[in-house]
Amino acid sequence: MDSQYNRRPLDPLVSRNLFRNQSYKAGDIPPFAEAQEQLPTPILPEHPGFVEMYWRAWELIWSRLRRPTSTSGLVSEYCTLSSNDCLSMLHSGFSVHAGLYGRRLIDFMGCLNNFYRCQHDDGFICGELNVRDGGDCFYPFDPDSTDPNILGWAEWRYFRVTGDDSRLAQAFWPLMALHRWFRDNRTWPDGSYWATGRSSGMDNQLRVPDSAHHHRHWSWIDATMQAALSCDVLGKMALRLEETELASELSMEFSRLVGLINGKMWHERAGFYKDTSPDGEYSPVRSIAAYWGLLVKELIPEKRLALLLQPLREATAFKSAHQVPSQSADSPGYQGESGGRWQGGVWPASNFMLLKGLRNVDQNQLAHEIGFNHLQNLWDIYQHTDTLWDYYAPEASAVGEDAQAESLLTAGLSAVAMLIEDVIGVTVDWPLRRVTWARCLDSADYWGIRNYPLGPDGRLDLMGNREKVVAITNVPFTLVLRDRNQMMQSAIPAGTTEIDLT
């Protein structure tokens, strides 16, 4: 697969990447009108606008589904983000989180298979692939050539939500080889990781000077935290696959990264994690990138967690009219009225990451408040524009400057995934056969979700109001109910179960 100019030391793990030998087998893409009947249905009588955006989002996702051409070498259907010819690892890695809810109609995870198929012999996977021929859009050692290393997180979340472990034994090997490539080629001698504005996904943020296409020899907080997240999820995969040596390798790196992040990249005076310069100086920008650390509980010491979360509650920092800006309002370069892309813009991908992190550290109420604020602002703008945009201004009810319409990520992450998980509040850990309903809405009307997929063939209708919860399902599970005041747990058998909350 590698050409003459591209020969580098081989990683033997790549030989276990079976995706490289796959070929495309055409799948069926049902018409949207047919698919709609099988997708989960949100029930929100007091917020019909959210439901309208939800169905518009699925319609948009369906309109972007593509089959690979015979000359591309790609092995699965994918969602195209725009009219260009490149398939983005970053966008694909995020978009599959919404695809979880349509998995019985389309194998959305197959989009990641296209990247595994194009892995180089040393483990490198380019951040963008040309959909015409499957070729890389960047040379491997271009500092911009990679995207954030988040594919392992997507695979692990798919397993936890669906209980389907059939992908783990296949995806682990390309992911492990990719992780090693990052460690060999995107680190400094102390083990911290670097990126660029482009490869981090935050192209114009001023956190590192003149860094749109160069690392500037800084240690980048998001790249380093993403490496820790990769160690964490790949380590869990390795243990399930009984790959004890690799699990040990990942555990040792994870321990080093935890020490490094908390020793070198915690700015005590600011009470925040930041990028650091070669001279040990901290970035003047408080970036939403620091919240990647919330996705791994063992990463943030308990004594620092409250300090890290506090700026999310402060108007001078991250609590803007439309939450959450990509950098704090008191950081240099903040653009409150226009968003200025990553100089304050509200982006669904970073919001999604933040809300998953908040739930990971048991901040369910805060996650709901931010998610509801985000959806309400989207709806306010949707009513005037009839579309979803790729980013929004934080201090005005407006789209971001030069924002793009018909955004696939906003559709999938905000209008679908956040609506289900953070506004309605339903999440699943199916290996434990557990459904959690964080009931933060307060309504006398029945609200919830119908036709929610459980495991391989289960279905759930979960609805309720202030006084009662009704679960209708064909598979048994444990239901955990949370609200502001209490938590209760119930064993739910197949059939109809009513729970009195009074």
Residue pairs with C-beta under 8 A, 6 or more apart in sequence:
1 20
1 118
1 119
1 120
1 121
2 8
2 120
2 121
2 122
6 120
6 139
6 140
8 120
8 121
8 122
8 124
8 140
9 122
10 121
10 122
11 121
11 122
11 123
11 177
11 180
11 181
13 123
13 173
13 176
13 177
13 180
14 20
14 119
14 120
14 121
14 122
14 123
14 173
14 174
14 177
16 173
17 116
17 119
17 173
17 174
17 177
18 170
18 173
19 75
19 113
19 116
19 117
19 119
19 170
19 174
20 116
20 117
20 119
22 75
22 113
22 117
23 75
24 67
24 68
24 70
24 74
24 75
24 76
26 67
27 67
27 76
27 77
27 106
27 107
27 110
29 62
29 65
29 67
29 77
29 106
30 105
32 58
32 59
32 62
32 63
35 58
35 62
35 102
35 105
36 55
36 58
38 104
38 105
38 451
39 58
39 101
39 102
39 105
39 451
40 101
40 420
40 449
40 450
40 451
40 452
40 453
41 449
41 450
41 451
42 50
42 51
42 54
42 419
42 420
42 424
42 449
43 446
43 447
43 448
43 449
43 450
43 463
44 50
44 51
44 423
44 424
44 447
45 443
45 445
45 446
45 447
46 441
46 443
46 445
46 447
47 423
49 379
49 382
49 383
50 375
50 379
50 415
50 419
50 423
52 382
53 375
53 378
53 379
53 382
53 388
53 415
53 419
54 415
54 416
54 419
56 382
56 388
56 411
56 415
57 98
57 388
57 410
57 411
57 412
57 414
57 415
57 416
58 102
58 411
58 416
60 388
60 406
60 408
60 411
61 79
61 98
61 99
61 102
61 408
61 411
61 412
61 416
64 79
64 80
64 81
64 408
65 77
65 78
65 79
65 106
66 77
66 78
66 79
66 80
66 131
67 77
68 74
68 75
68 76
68 77
68 78
68 114
68 131
69 131
69 132
71 132
71 133
72 130
72 131
72 132
72 133
72 134
73 117
73 118
73 133
73 134
74 87
74 114
74 117
74 129
74 131
74 134
75 110
75 113
75 114
75 117
76 107
76 110
76 111
76 113
76 114
77 106
77 107
77 110
77 111
78 87
78 92
78 110
78 111
78 114
78 131
79 92
79 95
79 108
79 111
79 408
80 87
80 131
80 408
81 88
81 91
81 408
81 409
82 404
85 130
85 131
85 132
86 128
86 129
86 130
86 131
86 137
87 111
87 114
87 115
87 128
87 129
87 130
87 131
88 127
88 128
88 147
89 115
89 125
89 126
89 127
89 128
89 129
89 146
89 147
89 151
90 127
90 147
90 148
90 150
90 201
90 349
91 408
91 409
92 111
92 112
92 114
92 115
93 112
93 147
93 148
93 150
93 151
93 153
93 154
94 150
94 154
94 349
94 352
94 409
94 412
94 413
95 108
95 111
95 408
95 409
95 412
95 413
96 108
96 109
96 111
96 112
96 154
96 158
97 154
97 157
97 352
97 412
97 413
97 417
98 108
98 411
98 412
98 413
98 416
98 417
99 106
99 108
99 109
99 111
99 412
100 108
100 157
100 158
100 161
100 162
100 417
101 416
101 417
101 420
101 452
101 453
102 108
103 109
103 162
103 453
104 453
109 154
109 155
109 158
109 167
112 151
112 154
112 155
112 171
114 129
114 134
115 125
115 129
115 151
115 174
116 125
116 171
116 174
117 134
118 125
118 126
118 129
118 134
118 136
119 125
119 174
119 177
119 178
120 140
122 177
122 181
123 174
123 177
123 178
123 179
123 180
123 181
124 140
124 145
124 146
124 178
124 181
124 185
125 146
125 174
125 178
125 181
126 136
126 137
126 138
126 140
126 145
126 146
127 137
127 138
127 144
127 145
127 146
127 147
127 199
128 136
128 137
128 138
128 147
129 135
129 136
129 137
130 136
130 137
136 145
138 144
138 145
139 145
141 185
143 196
143 199
143 213
143 214
143 215
144 196
144 198
144 199
144 213
145 199
146 182
146 186
146 195
146 199
147 199
147 201
148 195
148 199
148 200
148 201
148 222
148 223
148 226
149 178
149 179
149 182
149 223
149 226
149 227
149 230
150 226
150 229
151 171
151 175
151 178
152 175
152 179
152 229
152 230
152 233
152 234
152 237
153 229
153 230
153 233
153 295
155 167
155 168
155 171
155 175
155 233
155 237
156 233
156 236
156 237
157 356
158 164
158 167
159 165
159 167
159 168
159 431
160 428
160 429
160 430
160 431
161 427
161 428
161 429
161 430
162 430
162 453
162 455
162 456
163 430
163 431
163 433
163 455
163 456
164 456
165 240
165 431
168 237
168 240
168 241
169 241
172 234
172 237
172 238
172 241
172 243
175 230
175 234
175 237
176 234
176 238
176 246
179 227
179 230
179 231
179 234
179 250
182 193
182 227
182 230
183 227
183 253
186 193
186 194
186 195
186 223
187 193
187 194
188 194
188 217
188 219
190 219
190 260
190 264
191 253
191 256
191 257
191 260
192 219
192 220
192 224
192 260
192 264
192 265
192 276
193 219
193 220
193 223
193 224
193 226
193 227
194 215
194 217
194 218
194 219
194 220
194 223
195 215
195 220
195 222
195 223
196 211
196 212
196 213
196 214
196 215
197 203
197 204
197 205
197 208
197 211
197 212
197 213
197 342
198 212
198 213
200 220
200 222
200 223
200 289
201 349
202 222
202 287
202 289
202 326
202 342
203 212
203 341
203 342
204 212
204 340
204 341
204 342
204 343
205 285
205 287
205 326
205 327
205 333
205 342
205 343
206 285
206 331
206 332
206 333
206 343
207 274
207 275
207 283
207 284
207 285
207 287
207 289
207 327
208 215
208 216
208 218
208 220
208 275
208 283
209 216
210 216
211 218
216 277
217 277
217 278
218 275
218 276
218 277
218 278
218 283
219 264
219 265
219 275
219 276
220 275
220 289
221 261
221 265
221 273
221 274
221 275
221 287
221 289
221 290
221 292
222 287
222 289
222 290
222 292
224 257
224 260
224 261
224 265
225 261
225 273
225 289
225 290
225 292
225 293
225 295
225 296
225 299
226 292
227 253
227 257
228 254
228 257
228 258
228 261
228 293
228 296
228 299
229 292
229 295
229 296
231 250
231 251
231 253
231 254
231 257
232 250
232 254
232 296
232 298
234 246
234 250
235 247
235 250
235 251
235 254
238 244
238 246
238 247
238 250
239 247
254 298
258 298
258 299
261 273
261 293
261 299
262 299
262 301
262 304
264 276
264 280
265 273
265 274
265 275
265 276
266 272
266 273
266 304
267 273
267 274
267 282
270 282
270 286
271 304
271 307
271 308
271 310
272 286
272 290
272 307
272 308
272 311
273 290
273 293
273 308
274 282
274 283
274 285
274 286
274 287
274 290
275 282
275 283
275 285
275 287
276 282
276 283
277 283
284 331
284 332
285 327
285 328
285 331
285 332
285 333
286 311
286 317
286 318
286 327
286 328
286 330
286 331
287 326
287 327
287 328
287 331
288 318
288 324
288 325
288 326
288 327
288 350
288 354
289 350
290 308
291 308
291 350
291 353
291 354
291 357
292 353
292 357
293 299
293 300
293 308
293 357
294 300
294 308
294 354
294 356
294 357
294 358
294 360
294 361
295 353
295 356
295 357
295 360
296 360
297 360
297 361
300 308
300 361
305 361
309 358
309 363
309 366
310 317
311 317
311 318
311 319
311 328
312 318
312 319
312 323
312 324
312 366
312 370
313 319
313 366
315 329
316 328
316 329
316 330
317 328
317 329
317 330
318 324
318 325
318 328
318 329
320 329
320 336
320 344
320 346
320 394
320 395
321 377
321 394
321 395
321 396
321 397
322 346
322 373
322 374
322 377
322 392
322 393
322 394
322 395
322 396
322 397
323 346
323 351
323 370
323 373
323 374
323 394
324 346
324 350
324 351
324 354
324 370
324 374
324 394
325 334
325 336
325 339
325 344
325 345
325 346
325 394
326 342
326 343
326 344
326 345
326 346
326 347
326 350
327 333
327 334
327 342
327 343
327 344
328 334
329 336
329 344
329 394
333 340
333 343
333 344
334 340
334 343
334 344
335 343
335 344
335 345
335 401
336 344
336 393
336 394
336 395
336 396
337 393
337 395
337 396
337 398
338 344
338 393
338 400
338 401
339 345
339 346
339 391
339 392
339 393
339 394
339 400
339 401
339 403
340 400
340 401
341 391
341 400
341 401
341 402
344 393
344 394
344 395
345 391
345 392
345 393
345 394
345 400
346 374
346 377
346 391
346 392
346 393
346 394
346 400
347 390
347 391
348 374
348 390
348 391
348 407
348 409
348 410
348 413
348 414
348 418
349 409
349 413
351 370
351 371
351 374
351 413
351 414
351 418
352 413
352 414
352 417
352 418
354 370
355 367
355 370
355 371
355 418
355 421
355 422
358 364
358 366
358 367
358 370
359 367
359 421
359 422
359 427
359 438
364 425
364 438
364 440
364 482
365 440
365 484
367 422
367 438
368 422
368 423
368 425
368 438
368 440
368 441
369 440
370 422
371 418
371 419
371 421
371 422
371 423
372 422
372 423
372 440
374 414
374 418
375 414
375 415
375 418
375 419
375 423
377 392
377 397
378 388
378 392
378 410
378 414
378 415
380 397
381 389
381 392
381 397
381 398
381 399
382 388
385 399
385 405
387 405
387 406
388 405
388 406
388 407
388 410
388 411
388 414
388 415
389 399
389 400
389 403
389 404
389 405
389 407
389 410
390 400
390 403
390 404
390 407
390 409
390 410
391 399
391 400
391 403
392 398
392 399
392 400
392 403
393 399
393 400
393 401
420 426
420 449
420 452
421 427
423 441
424 441
424 447
424 448
424 449
425 437
425 438
425 439
425 440
425 441
425 482
426 435
426 436
426 437
426 438
426 448
426 449
426 452
426 462
427 435
427 436
427 438
428 434
428 435
428 436
428 454
429 436
430 454
430 455
432 478
433 455
433 476
433 477
433 478
434 477
434 478
434 479
434 480
435 454
435 460
435 462
435 477
435 478
435 479
435 480
435 492
436 479
436 480
436 482
437 448
437 462
437 469
437 479
437 480
437 481
437 482
438 482
438 483
439 464
439 481
439 482
439 483
440 483
440 484
441 447
442 466
443 465
443 466
444 465
444 466
445 465
446 463
446 464
446 465
446 470
447 463
447 464
447 465
448 461
448 462
448 463
448 464
449 460
449 461
449 462
449 463
450 461
450 463
451 459
451 460
451 461
452 459
452 460
452 461
452 462
453 459
453 460
454 460
454 473
454 475
454 477
455 475
457 474
457 475
458 473
458 474
458 475
458 477
459 473
459 474
459 475
460 471
460 472
460 473
460 477
461 470
461 471
461 472
461 473
462 469
462 470
462 471
462 472
462 479
463 469
463 470
464 470
464 499
464 501
466 501
467 500
467 501
467 502
468 498
468 499
468 500
468 501
468 502
469 479
469 481
469 498
469 499
469 501
470 496
470 497
470 498
470 499
471 479
471 492
471 496
471 497
471 499
472 495
472 496
472 497
473 492
473 494
473 495
474 494
475 494
476 491
476 492
476 493
476 494
477 492
478 489
478 490
478 491
478 492
479 489
479 490
479 491
479 492
479 499
480 487
480 488
480 489
481 487
481 488
481 489
481 490
481 499
481 501
490 497
490 499
